[in-house]
């Protein structure tokens, strides 16, 4: 029984990871979304100093 639950948990984790990955890829519109700094937040932090 515990092996079944662990397999079920692993499958659910993989499915959720794939779903969120596809959603992020579609929202990014094909651009690279890694390591980008939002320009508005960067400008606000510069003007506060």
C-alpha positions as CSV (number, residue, x, y, z in Angstrom):
1,X,0.0,0.0,0.0
2,X,2.8,2.5,0.8
3,X,4.4,1.7,-2.5
4,X,1.2,2.6,-4.3
5,X,0.9,5.9,-2.4
6,X,4.5,6.8,-3.1
7,X,4.1,6.1,-6.8
8,X,0.8,8.1,-6.9
9,X,2.6,11.0,-5.2
10,X,5.4,10.9,-7.6
11,X,3.1,10.8,-10.6
12,X,1.1,13.8,-9.2
13,X,4.3,15.7,-8.7
14,X,5.5,15.1,-12.3
15,X,2.1,16.0,-13.7
16,X,2.0,19.3,-11.8
17,X,5.5,20.1,-12.8
18,X,4.7,19.6,-16.4
19,X,1.5,21.6,-16.2
20,X,3.2,24.6,-14.5
21,X,6.1,24.3,-16.9
22,X,3.9,24.4,-20.0
23,X,1.8,27.3,-18.5
24,X,5.0,29.3,-17.8
25,X,6.3,28.6,-21.3
26,X,3.0,29.7,-22.9
27,X,2.8,32.9,-20.8
28,X,6.4,33.8,-21.6
29,X,5.5,33.9,-25.3
30,X,8.6,32.1,-26.3
31,X,11.1,34.4,-24.7
32,X,13.6,33.4,-22.1
33,X,12.1,34.0,-18.7
34,X,15.1,33.0,-16.6
35,X,17.2,35.7,-14.9
36,X,15.1,38.7,-16.0
37,X,14.8,41.7,-13.6
38,X,11.5,43.6,-13.9
39,X,12.4,47.0,-15.2
40,X,9.9,48.9,-13.1
41,X,11.1,47.3,-9.8
42,X,14.7,48.1,-10.7
43,X,13.9,51.7,-11.5
44,X,12.0,52.1,-8.2
45,X,14.8,50.7,-6.2
46,X,17.3,53.0,-7.9
47,X,15.2,56.1,-7.3
48,X,14.7,55.3,-3.6
49,X,18.5,55.4,-2.8
